């Protein structure tokens, strides 16, 4: 079974072409509230002209996710336990989650 991280790794390696990875990439960082931010560069990919308006799901103060495409970047933020969900939302956006079964 594929995990969210392994599917994200596959997305990344498919876009590494000798040039893209020198200027662009995938970044995962922390927020101070606490939480996570995931940024995926879409420039020079098949998604470079994509748009996605900001969406937000609030379940509680600690359980939330927000995602959008802005400036040729997929940007997602979420609560401290929402990193996997953020990655899965990106994979849904890119079509790379497909019918793969994600480990719980």
TIVO-2410 file (N, C-alpha, C; in nm, 3 decimals):
# residues 104
REC num residu      c1      c2      c3 atome chaine
REC   1      X   0.083  -0.119   0.000     N      A
REC   1      X   0.000   0.000   0.000    CA      A
REC   1      X   0.088   0.125   0.000     C      A
REC   2      X   0.043   0.223  -0.072     N      A
REC   2      X   0.115   0.350  -0.080    CA      A
REC   2      X   0.072   0.442   0.033     C      A
REC   3      X   0.165   0.516   0.087     N      A
REC   3      X   0.134   0.619   0.186    CA      A
REC   3      X   0.125   0.754   0.115     C      A
REC   4      X   0.073   0.852   0.185     N      A
REC   4      X   0.067   0.987   0.129    CA      A
REC   4      X   0.207   1.036   0.095     C      A
REC   5      X   0.302   1.011   0.183     N      A
REC   5      X   0.440   1.056   0.159    CA      A
REC   5      X   0.499   0.985   0.037     C      A
REC   6      X   0.479   0.856   0.023     N      A
REC   6      X   0.537   0.785  -0.092    CA      A
REC   6      X   0.476   0.834  -0.223     C      A
REC   7      X   0.347   0.866  -0.223     N      A
REC   7      X   0.285   0.920  -0.344    CA      A
REC   7      X   0.336   1.059  -0.376     C      A
REC   8      X   0.359   1.141  -0.272     N      A
REC   8      X   0.417   1.274  -0.294    CA      A
REC   8      X   0.558   1.261  -0.349     C      A
REC   9      X   0.635   1.167  -0.296     N      A
REC   9      X   0.771   1.143  -0.348    CA      A
REC   9      X   0.767   1.105  -0.495     C      A
REC  10      X   0.672   1.022  -0.534     N      A
REC  10      X   0.659   0.983  -0.675    CA      A
REC  10      X   0.622   1.102  -0.762     C      A
REC  11      X   0.533   1.190  -0.713     N      A
REC  11      X   0.498   1.310  -0.788    CA      A
REC  11      X   0.624   1.394  -0.809     C      A
REC  12      X   0.700   1.412  -0.701     N      A
REC  12      X   0.822   1.493  -0.708    CA      A
REC  12      X   0.921   1.437  -0.809     C      A
REC  13      X   0.951   1.309  -0.800     N      A
REC  13      X   1.052   1.250  -0.888    CA      A
REC  13      X   1.008   1.254  -1.035     C      A
REC  14      X   0.876   1.245  -1.061     N      A
REC  14      X   0.827   1.254  -1.199    CA      A
REC  14      X   0.853   1.392  -1.258     C      A
REC  15      X   0.861   1.493  -1.173     N      A
REC  15      X   0.881   1.629  -1.223    CA      A
REC  15      X   1.028   1.672  -1.223     C      A
REC  16      X   1.114   1.593  -1.164     N      A
REC  16      X   1.258   1.620  -1.169    CA      A
REC  16      X   1.309   1.580  -1.307     C      A
REC  17      X   1.350   1.680  -1.384     N      A
REC  17      X   1.392   1.656  -1.522    CA      A
REC  17      X   1.531   1.710  -1.551     C      A
REC  18      X   1.606   1.738  -1.448     N      A
REC  18      X   1.738   1.796  -1.467    CA      A
REC  18      X   1.739   1.947  -1.456     C      A
REC  19      X   1.621   2.009  -1.471     N      A
REC  19      X   1.609   2.154  -1.461    CA      A
REC  19      X   1.512   2.196  -1.351     C      A
REC  20      X   1.392   2.138  -1.353     N      A
REC  20      X   1.285   2.180  -1.262    CA      A
REC  20      X   1.331   2.181  -1.117     C      A
REC  21      X   1.396   2.076  -1.073     N      A
REC  21      X   1.434   2.063  -0.932    CA      A
REC  21      X   1.540   2.163  -0.888     C      A
REC  22      X   1.607   2.230  -0.983     N      A
REC  22      X   1.706   2.331  -0.947    CA      A
REC  22      X   1.641   2.465  -0.910     C      A
REC  23      X   1.520   2.488  -0.959     N      A
REC  23      X   1.451   2.613  -0.932    CA      A
REC  23      X   1.324   2.595  -0.849     C      A
REC  24      X   1.268   2.476  -0.850     N      A
REC  24      X   1.137   2.452  -0.789    CA      A
REC  24      X   1.143   2.329  -0.699     C      A
REC  25      X   1.032   2.302  -0.634     N      A
REC  25      X   1.029   2.183  -0.550    CA      A
REC  25      X   0.907   2.177  -0.461     C      A
REC  26      X   0.921   2.097  -0.356     N      A
REC  26      X   0.816   2.075  -0.257    CA      A
REC  26      X   0.875   2.114  -0.121     C      A
REC  27      X   0.800   2.192  -0.045     N      A
REC  27      X   0.848   2.234   0.086    CA      A
REC  27      X   0.741   2.204   0.191     C      A
REC  28      X   0.784   2.147   0.301     N      A
REC  28      X   0.698   2.125   0.417    CA      A
REC  28      X   0.764   2.196   0.534     C      A
REC  29      X   0.688   2.282   0.600     N      A
REC  29      X   0.741   2.359   0.712    CA      A
REC  29      X   0.635   2.366   0.821     C      A
REC  30      X   0.674   2.418   0.934     N      A
REC  30      X   0.581   2.432   1.044    CA      A
REC  30      X   0.530   2.575   1.056     C      A
REC  31      X   0.413   2.588   1.118     N      A
REC  31      X   0.353   2.716   1.151    CA      A
REC  31      X   0.362   2.735   1.301     C      A
REC  32      X   0.349   2.857   1.345     N      A
REC  32      X   0.365   2.884   1.488    CA      A
REC  32      X   0.236   2.874   1.568     C      A
REC  33      X   0.128   2.824   1.507     N      A
REC  33      X   0.002   2.824   1.581    CA      A
REC  33      X  -0.040   2.693   1.649     C      A
REC  34      X   0.016   2.582   1.662     N      A
REC  34      X   0.110   2.518   1.572    CA      A
REC  34      X   0.037   2.452   1.455     C      A
REC  35      X   0.111   2.419   1.354     N      A
REC  35      X   0.054   2.356   1.236    CA      A
REC  35      X   0.159   2.339   1.129     C      A
REC  36      X   0.112   2.312   1.008     N      A
REC  36      X   0.198   2.282   0.894    CA      A
REC  36      X   0.164   2.370   0.775     C      A
REC  37      X   0.263   2.390   0.688     N      A
REC  37      X   0.241   2.451   0.557    CA      A
REC  37      X   0.312   2.365   0.453     C      A
REC  38      X   0.240   2.333   0.348     N      A
REC  38      X   0.291   2.256   0.235    CA      A
REC  38      X   0.287   2.346   0.113     C      A
REC  39      X   0.401   2.362   0.047     N      A
REC  39      X   0.408   2.442  -0.075    CA      A
REC  39      X   0.466   2.356  -0.186     C      A
REC  40      X   0.394   2.347  -0.297     N      A
REC  40      X   0.439   2.270  -0.412    CA      A
REC  40      X   0.446   2.365  -0.531     C      A
REC  41      X   0.565   2.381  -0.587     N      A
REC  41      X   0.581   2.466  -0.705    CA      A
REC  41      X   0.517   2.397  -0.825     C      A
REC  42      X   0.432   2.471  -0.896     N      A
REC  42      X   0.364   2.418  -1.014    CA      A
REC  42      X   0.422   2.473  -1.143     C      A
REC  43      X   0.510   2.572  -1.133     N      A
REC  43      X   0.572   2.631  -1.252    CA      A
REC  43      X   0.645   2.522  -1.331     C      A
REC  44      X   0.637   2.531  -1.461     N      A
REC  44      X   0.703   2.435  -1.551    CA      A
REC  44      X   0.655   2.292  -1.530     C      A
REC  45      X   0.530   2.277  -1.484     N      A
REC  45      X   0.465   2.146  -1.478    CA      A
REC  45      X   0.336   2.156  -1.558     C      A
REC  46      X   0.268   2.045  -1.572     N      A
REC  46      X   0.139   2.045  -1.641    CA      A
REC  46      X   0.033   2.124  -1.565     C      A
REC  47      X   0.063   2.166  -1.443     N      A
REC  47      X  -0.031   2.241  -1.360    CA      A
REC  47      X   0.001   2.390  -1.354     C      A
REC  48      X   0.096   2.437  -1.433     N      A
REC  48      X   0.142   2.576  -1.422    CA      A
REC  48      X   0.032   2.678  -1.450     C      A
REC  49      X  -0.070   2.641  -1.527     N      A
REC  49      X  -0.181   2.733  -1.555    CA      A
REC  49      X  -0.305   2.703  -1.472     C      A
REC  50      X  -0.291   2.616  -1.374     N      A
REC  50      X  -0.406   2.575  -1.293    CA      A
REC  50      X  -0.447   2.685  -1.197     C      A
REC  51      X  -0.574   2.681  -1.162     N      A
REC  51      X  -0.625   2.771  -1.059    CA      A
REC  51      X  -0.707   2.688  -0.961     C      A
REC  52      X  -0.707   2.732  -0.840     N      A
REC  52      X  -0.786   2.668  -0.735    CA      A
REC  52      X  -0.812   2.774  -0.630     C      A
REC  53      X  -0.938   2.816  -0.616     N      A
REC  53      X  -0.967   2.918  -0.516    CA      A
REC  53      X  -0.944   2.865  -0.375     C      A
REC  54      X  -0.918   2.954  -0.284     N      A
REC  54      X  -0.892   2.915  -0.145    CA      A
REC  54      X  -1.014   2.843  -0.088     C      A
REC  55      X  -0.987   2.729  -0.029     N      A
REC  55      X  -1.090   2.652   0.042    CA      A
REC  55      X  -1.040   2.628   0.183     C      A
REC  56      X  -1.133   2.626   0.275     N      A
REC  56      X  -1.096   2.605   0.415    CA      A
REC  56      X  -1.201   2.515   0.481     C      A
REC  57      X  -1.151   2.421   0.560     N      A
REC  57      X  -1.236   2.333   0.638    CA      A
REC  57      X  -1.194   2.349   0.783     C      A
REC  58      X  -1.285   2.395   0.866     N      A
REC  58      X  -1.259   2.413   1.009    CA      A
REC  58      X  -1.342   2.311   1.086     C      A
REC  59      X  -1.275   2.221   1.154     N      A
REC  59      X  -1.344   2.123   1.237    CA      A
REC  59      X  -1.333   2.159   1.385     C      A
REC  60      X  -1.219   2.214   1.421     N      A
REC  60      X  -1.195   2.263   1.556    CA      A
REC  60      X  -1.075   2.357   1.550     C      A
REC  61      X  -1.038   2.412   1.664     N      A
REC  61      X  -0.924   2.503   1.668    CA      A
REC  61      X  -0.795   2.435   1.625     C      A
REC  62      X  -0.784   2.305   1.651     N      A
REC  62      X  -0.663   2.230   1.617    CA      A
REC  62      X  -0.677   2.144   1.492     C      A
REC  63      X  -0.796   2.129   1.441     N      A
REC  63      X  -0.824   2.039   1.328    CA      A
REC  63      X  -0.883   2.121   1.214     C      A
REC  64      X  -0.795   2.164   1.124     N      A
REC  64      X  -0.838   2.250   1.013    CA      A
REC  64      X  -0.741   2.233   0.896     C      A
REC  65      X  -0.788   2.270   0.779     N      A
REC  65      X  -0.705   2.266   0.659    CA      A
REC  65      X  -0.751   2.379   0.566     C      A
REC  66      X  -0.655   2.439   0.498     N      A
REC  66      X  -0.681   2.542   0.399    CA      A
REC  66      X  -0.589   2.515   0.281     C      A
REC  67      X  -0.640   2.530   0.157     N      A
REC  67      X  -0.556   2.506   0.040    CA      A
REC  67      X  -0.602   2.593  -0.076     C      A
REC  68      X  -0.504   2.624  -0.164     N      A
REC  68      X  -0.530   2.708  -0.280    CA      A
REC  68      X  -0.413   2.699  -0.377     C      A
REC  69      X  -0.434   2.747  -0.498     N      A
REC  69      X  -0.324   2.770  -0.592    CA      A
REC  69      X  -0.309   2.920  -0.604     C      A
REC  70      X  -0.187   2.967  -0.579     N      A
REC  70      X  -0.158   3.109  -0.586    CA      A
REC  70      X  -0.015   3.126  -0.638     C      A
REC  71      X   0.001   3.208  -0.742     N      A
REC  71      X   0.134   3.236  -0.795    CA      A
REC  71      X   0.206   3.110  -0.841     C      A
REC  72      X   0.138   3.023  -0.911     N      A
REC  72      X   0.193   2.897  -0.961    CA      A
REC  72      X   0.246   2.807  -0.849     C      A
REC  73      X   0.180   2.816  -0.734     N      A
REC  73      X   0.214   2.729  -0.621    CA      A
REC  73      X   0.085   2.673  -0.561     C      A
REC  74      X   0.089   2.546  -0.527     N      A
REC  74      X  -0.016   2.486  -0.446    CA      A
REC  74      X   0.026   2.509  -0.302     C      A
REC  75      X  -0.059   2.574  -0.225     N      A
REC  75      X  -0.025   2.607  -0.087    CA      A
REC  75      X  -0.135   2.552   0.003     C      A
REC  76      X  -0.095   2.472   0.099     N      A
REC  76      X  -0.189   2.418   0.197    CA      A
REC  76      X  -0.135   2.443   0.337     C      A
REC  77      X  -0.224   2.476   0.426     N      A
REC  77      X  -0.192   2.492   0.568    CA      A
REC  77      X  -0.289   2.407   0.646     C      A
REC  78      X  -0.247   2.367   0.764     N      A
REC  78      X  -0.337   2.288   0.846    CA      A
REC  78      X  -0.288   2.276   0.988     C      A
REC  79      X  -0.373   2.216   1.068     N      A
REC  79      X  -0.342   2.193   1.208    CA      A
REC  79      X  -0.229   2.093   1.224     C      A
REC  80      X  -0.184   2.078   1.346     N      A
REC  80      X  -0.067   1.996   1.377    CA      A
REC  80      X  -0.085   1.848   1.335     C      A
REC  81      X  -0.209   1.798   1.333     N      A
REC  81      X  -0.232   1.659   1.294    CA      A
REC  81      X  -0.292   1.646   1.153     C      A
REC  82      X  -0.283   1.751   1.072     N      A
REC  82      X  -0.346   1.752   0.940    CA      A
REC  82      X  -0.249   1.744   0.824     C      A
REC  83      X  -0.122   1.717   0.849     N      A
REC  83      X  -0.023   1.712   0.741    CA      A
REC  83      X  -0.059   1.607   0.636     C      A
REC  84      X  -0.092   1.488   0.677     N      A
REC  84      X  -0.127   1.383   0.580    CA      A
REC  84      X  -0.247   1.424   0.495     C      A
REC  85      X  -0.348   1.482   0.559     N      A
REC  85      X  -0.466   1.529   0.487    CA      A
REC  85      X  -0.428   1.636   0.385     C      A
REC  86      X  -0.337   1.725   0.421     N      A
REC  86      X  -0.292   1.829   0.330    CA      A
REC  86      X  -0.225   1.768   0.207     C      A
REC  87      X  -0.141   1.667   0.230     N      A
REC  87      X  -0.073   1.600   0.118    CA      A
REC  87      X  -0.176   1.529   0.031     C      A
REC  88      X  -0.272   1.463   0.092     N      A
REC  88      X  -0.376   1.392   0.016    CA      A
REC  88      X  -0.460   1.489  -0.066     C      A
REC  89      X  -0.488   1.608  -0.012     N      A
REC  89      X  -0.561   1.709  -0.089    CA      A
REC  89      X  -0.481   1.750  -0.212     C      A
REC  90      X  -0.349   1.767  -0.196     N      A
REC  90      X  -0.266   1.799  -0.312    CA      A
REC  90      X  -0.271   1.687  -0.414     C      A
REC  91      X  -0.259   1.564  -0.368     N      A
REC  91      X  -0.261   1.449  -0.460    CA      A
REC  91      X  -0.395   1.438  -0.531     C      A
REC  92      X  -0.505   1.473  -0.464     N      A
REC  92      X  -0.635   1.477  -0.530    CA      A
REC  92      X  -0.636   1.585  -0.637     C      A
REC  93      X  -0.583   1.702  -0.605     N      A
REC  93      X  -0.575   1.813  -0.701    CA      A
REC  93      X  -0.496   1.771  -0.824     C      A
REC  94      X  -0.383   1.705  -0.803     N      A
REC  94      X  -0.295   1.669  -0.915    CA      A
REC  94      X  -0.338   1.541  -0.986     C      A
REC  95      X  -0.434   1.470  -0.929     N      A
REC  95      X  -0.478   1.344  -0.989    CA      A
REC  95      X  -0.386   1.229  -0.958     C      A
REC  96      X  -0.293   1.247  -0.866     N      A
REC  96      X  -0.193   1.145  -0.835    CA      A
REC  96      X  -0.233   1.054  -0.720     C      A
REC  97      X  -0.345   1.079  -0.659     N      A
REC  97      X  -0.392   0.988  -0.555    CA      A
REC  97      X  -0.461   0.870  -0.621     C      A
REC  98      X  -0.536   0.899  -0.728     N      A
REC  98      X  -0.600   0.796  -0.808    CA      A
REC  98      X  -0.671   0.693  -0.724     C      A
REC  99      X  -0.655   0.570  -0.762     N      A
REC  99      X  -0.721   0.461  -0.691    CA      A
REC  99      X  -0.627   0.397  -0.591     C      A
REC 100      X  -0.509   0.461  -0.569     N      A
REC 100      X  -0.415   0.406  -0.472    CA      A
REC 100      X  -0.478   0.404  -0.334     C      A
REC 101      X  -0.456   0.300  -0.262     N      A
REC 101      X  -0.507   0.291  -0.126    CA      A
REC 101      X  -0.403   0.347  -0.030     C      A
REC 102      X  -0.444   0.439   0.052     N      A
REC 102      X  -0.357   0.504   0.147    CA      A
REC 102      X  -0.365   0.430   0.280     C      A
REC 103      X  -0.248   0.407   0.341     N      A
REC 103      X  -0.247   0.342   0.472    CA      A
REC 103      X  -0.307   0.434   0.576     C      A
REC 104      X  -0.381   0.375   0.668     N      A
REC 104      X  -0.437   0.453   0.780    CA      A
REC 104      X  -0.338   0.462   0.892     C      A
***
